Amino acid sequence: MQRFVDASIEGWYGYLDGDPGAADAFIKRDNPDDDLLAYSRAAMKRHGIVVSGDALTLGIGAMTAARWKDFFDSMVKAGVYKPSLDYRRAYTLAFVNKKIGMK
């Protein structure tokens, strides 16, 4: 699992900051619009879709217990989850926050 997570993170850094050619070739099999592909990649970078918030210091895929708690509290307030739900059993931080691929 760790190797899969690390490879996915490194792939995102490579796609955003390196040569996106290999990924673009794969994407273009189903979405052949080069202009849209270039626009989308630039927009992800410009708007911090992949690298922002905790990812700036912990790396892509960053997650914290505080963010999980905030999300859970929001869902309880919205009536989606019951307050008694043990949300901590729904996640692990074991595979993230290792700064894989960061420059």
N, C-alpha and C positions, 0 to 999 in steps of 0.2 A: 504494500500500500504506500509506504513512504516513497519508493522509487516512482510510482505513478504520480503522486502528488508533486514531487520535485520536478519530474519531467514536464508536467502540465504547467507549472509555474515558470520554468525555464523557457518553455515554448511561448508563453505569453510575453515574457521579456524580449525574446528573440523576434517575435512578430511585431511588437510595438517599437523596439529600438534598433533592431537589426535588419537583416534582409528578409522581407516578408514573402519572397518569391515562392518558396515551397508551399507555404500555407495558402497563398493566393491561388496557386495552381489547383489545389484541392478544392478550395471554395468555389472557384470558377466553373467547376464541373456542374454545379447546380445554380450558380449565380454568375453568369458570364459578363456582367456589366463592370468593366474596368474602372470607369469613372466613379460609380457608386462604391466600389470596393475601396478605392483610394480615399474617397470622402469619408467613408465609415471609419477607416483606420485613423485618419486624422482627427475625426470627431471624438473617437474614444480617447485619444491622447489629450486633446484640447479640453474636454469636459471631465477628465479624471475618472472615466468609467471603470477602468481596471486598476489604475494606480492613484489612489487618493486615501484620505483618512489614515487609518492604521497601517495601510499598505505602504505608506511613505516611509515608515520607520521599521516595520516588521516584515515587509515584503508582500508580494501578490499572494492572495489567499489568506491574508491576516484575519484573525478572529480572536476575540477576547471574551472572557467570562462576563465582563461588564456589558459588552454589546449583546450577548445572549440574554442577560438579565433585562436590559432595556427593551429588547424585542419582546420578551415574554411579558413584561409589565404592560407594554402597549397592547398586546393581544388580550391580556386579561381585562384591561380597561375597555377594549372594544367588544368584549363578550365572546371572544373566540375560544379562549382557554379558561378553565377553572383555576382559581388561585391555588388550589391544592395540588395541581399537577407538578410533579418533580421534573421540571424542564432540564435540569442538569444531567439527567440520564439520556438526553437526546443528542449530545454532542461530545466530542473530544477535541482537545487542542494538541494532541500528541503529534500530529503530522504537519502542523502549520507554525507560523511565526519563527521560522528558522533562518530568515533572510536569504533563502536560496535565490540565486540569480541576481541579487542586487549588486549594483556597481559601487 
